[in-house]
Amino acid sequence: MLLNGVILYPENNNDEYKDGITTSKKFWRRIKVKVRVKVRVVVVVKVRVKVMVRTMVKVRVKVRVKVRVVVRVKILLIRKVYYG
């Protein structure tokens, strides 16, 4: 059973509850897993150009690349006992 990120299990064990409340924790467990991933990629490129003029033109290029990857993973795991 996969319905919109809601996992309901098991399907066949309907005899394991008393007064609509399951006796064991393994039955009728409703798990909602929400995963939010925010990826921020910040690329900072610094280019330094030094031109030295001495009968020859020398171009010095210094490239600094800073890559910042910020990954935020939020896992919200909500367990509710599903009443039959």
BALOBA-1460 file (C-alpha; in Angstrom, 3 decimals):
// residues 84
<rec num="1" residu="m" x="0.000" y="0.000" z="0.000"/>
<rec num="2" residu="l" x="1.591" y="3.198" z="-1.161"/>
<rec num="3" residu="l" x="-0.823" y="6.086" z="-1.142"/>
<rec num="4" residu="n" x="0.674" y="9.546" z="-1.440"/>
<rec num="5" residu="g" x="3.672" y="8.771" z="0.706"/>
<rec num="6" residu="v" x="1.569" y="6.970" z="3.299"/>
<rec num="7" residu="i" x="2.622" y="3.422" z="3.999"/>
<rec num="8" residu="l" x="-0.060" y="1.239" z="5.531"/>
<rec num="9" residu="y" x="0.834" y="-2.283" z="6.546"/>
<rec num="10" residu="p" x="-0.109" y="-5.045" z="6.887"/>
<rec num="11" residu="e" x="-3.141" y="-5.572" z="4.712"/>
<rec num="12" residu="n" x="-4.312" y="-9.031" z="5.695"/>
<rec num="13" residu="n" x="-4.100" y="-8.947" z="9.486"/>
<rec num="14" residu="n" x="-7.472" y="-7.620" z="10.514"/>
<rec num="15" residu="d" x="-7.941" y="-9.872" z="13.534"/>
<rec num="16" residu="e" x="-5.207" y="-8.355" z="15.668"/>
<rec num="17" residu="y" x="-7.090" y="-5.470" z="17.224"/>
<rec num="18" residu="k" x="-9.243" y="-5.036" z="20.292"/>
<rec num="19" residu="d" x="-11.837" y="-2.273" z="20.402"/>
<rec num="20" residu="g" x="-10.261" y="-0.730" z="17.323"/>
<rec num="21" residu="i" x="-6.862" y="-0.448" z="18.990"/>
<rec num="22" residu="t" x="-4.079" y="-2.785" z="17.933"/>
<rec num="23" residu="t" x="-2.406" y="-4.813" z="20.642"/>
<rec num="24" residu="s" x="0.979" y="-4.856" z="18.985"/>
<rec num="25" residu="k" x="2.979" y="-1.944" z="17.691"/>
<rec num="26" residu="k" x="3.905" y="-3.678" z="14.462"/>
<rec num="27" residu="f" x="0.377" y="-3.672" z="13.079"/>
<rec num="28" residu="w" x="-1.335" y="-0.754" z="11.441"/>
<rec num="29" residu="r" x="1.558" y="1.596" z="11.739"/>
<rec num="30" residu="r" x="1.177" y="4.729" z="9.690"/>
<rec num="31" residu="i" x="4.465" y="6.204" z="8.655"/>
<rec num="32" residu="k" x="4.718" y="9.497" z="6.880"/>
<rec num="33" residu="v" x="8.147" y="10.343" z="5.622"/>
<rec num="34" residu="k" x="8.657" y="13.812" z="4.304"/>
<rec num="35" residu="v" x="12.038" y="14.534" z="2.823"/>
<rec num="36" residu="r" x="12.830" y="18.103" z="2.006"/>
<rec num="37" residu="v" x="16.120" y="18.651" z="0.290"/>
<rec num="38" residu="k" x="17.324" y="22.159" z="-0.239"/>
<rec num="39" residu="v" x="20.476" y="22.392" z="-2.293"/>
<rec num="40" residu="r" x="22.171" y="25.725" z="-2.486"/>
<rec num="41" residu="v" x="25.167" y="25.972" z="-4.744"/>
<rec num="42" residu="v" x="27.145" y="29.131" z="-4.327"/>
<rec num="43" residu="v" x="29.958" y="29.548" z="-6.794"/>
<rec num="44" residu="v" x="32.354" y="32.347" z="-6.054"/>
<rec num="45" residu="v" x="34.809" y="32.991" z="-8.840"/>
<rec num="46" residu="k" x="37.568" y="35.467" z="-8.212"/>
<rec num="47" residu="v" x="39.684" y="36.327" z="-11.210"/>
<rec num="48" residu="r" x="42.837" y="38.277" z="-10.671"/>
<rec num="49" residu="v" x="44.555" y="39.524" z="-13.763"/>
<rec num="50" residu="k" x="48.030" y="40.975" z="-13.427"/>
<rec num="51" residu="v" x="49.503" y="42.465" z="-16.516"/>
<rec num="52" residu="m" x="53.221" y="43.050" z="-16.360"/>
<rec num="53" residu="v" x="54.502" y="45.213" z="-19.133"/>
<rec num="54" residu="r" x="58.190" y="44.517" z="-19.750"/>
<rec num="55" residu="t" x="58.872" y="44.369" z="-23.468"/>
<rec num="56" residu="m" x="56.802" y="41.191" z="-23.172"/>
<rec num="57" residu="v" x="53.234" y="41.136" z="-22.023"/>
<rec num="58" residu="k" x="52.779" y="38.599" z="-19.325"/>
<rec num="59" residu="v" x="49.283" y="37.856" z="-18.249"/>
<rec num="60" residu="r" x="48.879" y="36.161" z="-14.941"/>
<rec num="61" residu="v" x="45.430" y="34.831" z="-14.269"/>
<rec num="62" residu="k" x="44.602" y="33.509" z="-10.870"/>
<rec num="63" residu="v" x="41.259" y="31.821" z="-10.666"/>
<rec num="64" residu="r" x="39.854" y="30.934" z="-7.306"/>
<rec num="65" residu="v" x="36.723" y="28.867" z="-7.371"/>
<rec num="66" residu="k" x="34.840" y="28.393" z="-4.156"/>
<rec num="67" residu="v" x="31.984" y="25.951" z="-4.363"/>
<rec num="68" residu="r" x="29.683" y="25.889" z="-1.409"/>
<rec num="69" residu="v" x="27.120" y="23.150" z="-1.411"/>
<rec num="70" residu="v" x="24.578" y="23.463" z="1.343"/>
<rec num="71" residu="v" x="22.383" y="20.428" z="1.614"/>
<rec num="72" residu="r" x="19.564" y="20.607" z="4.075"/>
<rec num="73" residu="v" x="17.727" y="17.374" z="4.574"/>
<rec num="74" residu="k" x="14.658" y="17.488" z="6.720"/>
<rec num="75" residu="i" x="13.182" y="14.110" z="7.473"/>
<rec num="76" residu="l" x="9.889" y="14.331" z="9.255"/>
<rec num="77" residu="l" x="8.866" y="10.905" z="10.375"/>
<rec num="78" residu="i" x="5.419" y="10.871" z="11.872"/>
<rec num="79" residu="r" x="4.163" y="7.644" z="13.368"/>
<rec num="80" residu="k" x="0.490" y="7.425" z="14.134"/>
<rec num="81" residu="v" x="-1.427" y="4.373" z="15.217"/>
<rec num="82" residu="y" x="-4.136" y="3.868" z="12.654"/>
<rec num="83" residu="y" x="-7.449" y="2.959" z="14.186"/>
<rec num="84" residu="g" x="-9.344" y="0.217" z="12.419"/>
